[in-house]
Amino acid sequence: MSSCQFDFSLSVEAASLLRALRADFARFGGTASGEEVPGGFGEFSLPTPLGTFSGTYEVLASTPGVCTIRIEVDEKPMFIPCSAIEE
């Protein structure tokens, strides 16, 4: 299965974003771990009724109030297209 890769620029610092994602993933039985600094890498996994979503992230840039993050989804339910995940 091929992976899905997305780059996002968001109006939040990487540390704040990743702390919020870890809390949300944990609430639903998933995990997210890794570095919050530019150049940092991490992994995530989130079980859902449709199947597990898992992959990695890389913090491409983080400045006060803005971060750019690359997300690569390596595992997903086969009938969920990358375009639906990106939305």
Backbone torsions as a table, in degrees:
resi	resn	phi	psi	omega
1	MET	NA	134.0	178.5
2	SER	-80.6	154.5	-178.5
3	SER	-90.3	164.8	175.2
4	CYS	-108.9	134.3	179.5
5	GLN	-129.1	133.6	-178.2
6	PHE	-137.5	142.9	170.5
7	ASP	-113.0	130.4	-179.9
8	PHE	-125.3	137.2	168.2
9	SER	-107.6	123.6	-173.9
10	LEU	-126.2	152.0	-179.5
11	SER	-87.4	60.2	178.9
12	VAL	-160.0	150.1	176.1
13	GLU	-73.5	148.8	-176.3
14	ALA	-56.5	-43.2	-178.0
15	ALA	-60.3	-43.7	179.6
16	SER	-65.7	-43.2	179.5
17	LEU	-61.4	-48.7	-176.1
18	LEU	-69.5	-34.5	174.6
19	ARG	-62.6	-43.2	179.5
20	ALA	-65.6	-42.4	178.9
21	LEU	-63.7	-41.4	178.4
22	ARG	-60.3	-44.3	179.8
23	ALA	-64.0	-44.9	179.4
24	ASP	-65.8	-44.0	178.8
25	PHE	-61.2	-44.7	-179.3
26	ALA	-61.3	-38.9	-179.8
27	ARG	-61.2	-28.6	-179.1
28	PHE	-105.6	15.6	175.9
29	GLY	86.8	11.2	-179.6
30	GLY	-102.7	-179.5	178.2
31	THR	-136.7	152.3	172.3
32	ALA	-149.3	126.7	-179.2
33	SER	-144.5	155.2	177.5
34	GLY	143.1	-168.6	-174.2
35	GLU	-89.2	150.3	-177.9
36	GLU	-107.8	4.3	-174.1
37	VAL	-100.7	156.9	176.2
38	PRO	-53.1	132.9	-175.9
39	GLY	87.9	-5.0	-178.3
40	GLY	-79.5	149.0	180.0
41	PHE	-118.4	158.8	175.1
42	GLY	-160.3	176.8	-179.5
43	GLU	-130.4	155.2	176.2
44	PHE	-143.8	156.7	175.4
45	SER	-151.8	133.8	-178.3
46	LEU	-140.6	110.8	176.2
47	PRO	-77.0	141.5	176.2
48	THR	-136.5	167.1	176.1
49	PRO	-60.4	-22.8	179.8
50	LEU	-85.4	-18.7	-176.4
51	GLY	139.3	175.5	-176.8
52	THR	-87.2	139.8	171.2
53	PHE	-110.2	127.2	176.9
54	SER	-149.0	159.8	-179.9
55	GLY	171.7	-153.0	-176.8
56	THR	-131.5	164.6	172.2
57	TYR	-136.5	157.6	174.1
58	GLU	-136.2	130.2	175.2
59	VAL	-82.9	108.7	-178.2
60	LEU	-79.5	-37.3	179.5
61	ALA	-159.5	148.7	174.9
62	SER	-150.5	119.6	176.1
63	THR	-126.6	166.8	179.9
64	PRO	-53.9	116.4	176.9
65	GLY	87.4	-4.0	-177.5
66	VAL	-146.7	139.6	171.5
67	CYS	-141.0	154.5	172.7
68	THR	-120.7	127.2	-175.6
69	ILE	-131.9	140.8	176.1
70	ARG	-106.8	128.4	179.0
71	ILE	-117.0	130.6	175.8
72	GLU	-121.6	117.7	179.3
73	VAL	-94.6	112.6	-177.8
74	ASP	-93.2	-27.6	-179.4
75	GLU	-130.0	132.6	179.3
76	LYS	-158.4	159.8	173.0
77	PRO	-60.4	136.9	-171.5
78	MET	-64.5	-24.0	-178.1
79	PHE	-91.5	5.7	175.9
80	ILE	-99.9	113.2	-178.9
81	PRO	-75.1	155.5	178.3
82	CYS	-56.4	-35.8	-179.2
83	SER	-62.2	-35.5	178.1
84	ALA	-70.3	-36.0	177.9
85	ILE	-67.1	-42.8	-178.7
86	GLU	-62.4	-38.3	179.0
87	GLU	-62.5	NA	NA
